């Protein structure tokens, strides 16, 4: 299978480049309400997670894409939900990302390159409905 996902070093570079373009209110949010989630996402090594997730995807066909972004999105979603900063609705979450470039950047995307809602459900289906036999 061809790896089509964003390596961790690319994510950190993307975040640093994105921060340059944040306005003052986004920077304040980043250093206040989003500080803890931001630090956790920066430390979470998606390269290791993707090694674990690789068997859940086929070796043939179109390469999987956006898996690290979807994984970071789920993590950010639940971290914000636990703080009362997000509603427990995946549909509302994906829509919120489209309108919040800071949250989109934290998962490793621009607002115009976000994974579609269906990709989140595909990601969940692979983990819960069809686990690989070699784990």
C-alpha positions in Angstrom: 0.0 0.0 0.0 1.3 3.4 -0.9 1.4 5.7 2.2 -0.6 8.8 1.3 -0.8 10.4 4.7 0.9 13.4 6.2 4.0 12.4 8.2 4.3 13.9 11.7 7.2 16.2 10.7 5.0 17.6 7.9 2.2 18.2 10.4 4.5 20.2 12.7 5.9 22.2 9.7 2.3 22.9 8.6 1.3 24.1 12.1 4.3 26.4 12.3 3.5 27.9 8.8 -0.2 28.3 9.7 0.6 30.1 12.9 2.2 32.9 10.9 -1.1 33.7 9.2 -3.3 33.6 12.3 -4.9 36.9 13.4 -4.6 38.2 16.9 -7.9 36.6 18.1 -6.8 33.2 16.7 -3.5 33.5 18.5 -5.2 34.3 21.7 -7.5 31.3 21.4 -4.5 29.1 20.6 -2.7 30.2 23.8 -5.8 30.1 26.0 -8.8 27.7 25.4 -6.9 25.6 22.8 -3.5 25.5 24.6 -3.9 22.0 26.1 -5.4 20.3 23.1 -2.8 21.9 20.8 0.1 20.6 23.0 -1.4 17.1 23.1 -1.8 17.1 19.3 1.8 18.3 18.8 3.0 15.4 21.1 0.8 12.7 19.7 2.9 10.7 17.2 0.6 9.9 14.3 3.4 8.0 12.5 3.2 5.3 15.3 -0.6 5.3 15.1 -0.5 4.9 11.4 1.7 1.9 11.7 -1.0 0.4 13.8 -3.8 1.4 11.4 -2.1 0.2 8.2 -3.5 -3.3 8.4 -7.0 -1.8 8.4 -6.5 -0.6 4.8 -6.2 -2.5 1.6 -2.9 -3.0 -0.2 -4.7 -2.3 -3.5 -6.8 0.4 -5.0 -6.7 4.1 -4.3 -4.4 4.9 -1.4 -6.0 6.0 1.9 -5.6 9.7 2.6 -6.3 12.0 5.5 -6.1 9.3 8.2 -3.8 11.3 10.5 -5.9 14.4 10.1 -9.1 12.4 10.9 -7.4 10.8 13.9 -6.3 14.2 15.2 -9.7 15.6 14.4 -11.4 12.9 16.6 -8.9 13.6 19.4 -9.5 17.4 19.2 -13.2 16.8 19.0 -13.3 14.7 22.2 -10.8 17.0 24.0 -13.0 20.0 23.3 -16.2 18.1 24.1 -14.7 17.1 27.5 -14.2 20.8 28.2 -17.7 21.7 27.1 -16.3 23.5 24.0 -17.9 21.2 21.4 -21.3 19.5 20.9 -21.4 15.7 20.7 -22.2 15.6 17.0 -19.8 14.5 14.3 -21.8 16.3 11.6 -21.7 19.6 13.6 -18.0 19.1 14.3 -17.1 18.6 10.6 -19.1 21.7 9.7 -17.4 23.7 12.5 -14.0 22.8 11.1 -15.0 24.2 7.7 -15.6 27.6 9.3 -12.7 27.7 11.8 -9.3 27.8 10.2 -7.6 27.5 13.6 -9.3 24.2 14.4 -8.7 23.0 10.9 -5.0 23.8 11.2 -4.8 22.0 14.5 -5.8 18.8 12.8 -3.4 19.5 9.9 -5.7 20.9 7.2 -6.8 24.1 5.6 -10.5 24.8 5.6 -10.6 23.9 1.9 -8.8 20.6 2.3 -10.7 19.0 5.1 -11.7 15.3 5.0 -15.4 14.9 4.1 -17.8 13.6 6.7 -18.1 10.2 5.0 -14.3 9.7 5.5 -14.9 9.9 9.3 -17.5 7.1 9.1 -15.2 5.0 6.9 -12.4 5.5 9.5 -14.7 4.3 12.3 -16.1 1.4 10.3 -12.6 0.1 9.6 -11.7 0.2 13.3 -15.0 -1.2 14.7 -16.7 -3.2 12.0 -13.9 -5.0 10.3 -10.8 -5.4 12.4 -7.9 -7.0 10.6 -7.2 -10.7 11.4 -3.5 -10.3 12.0 -3.6 -8.1 15.1 
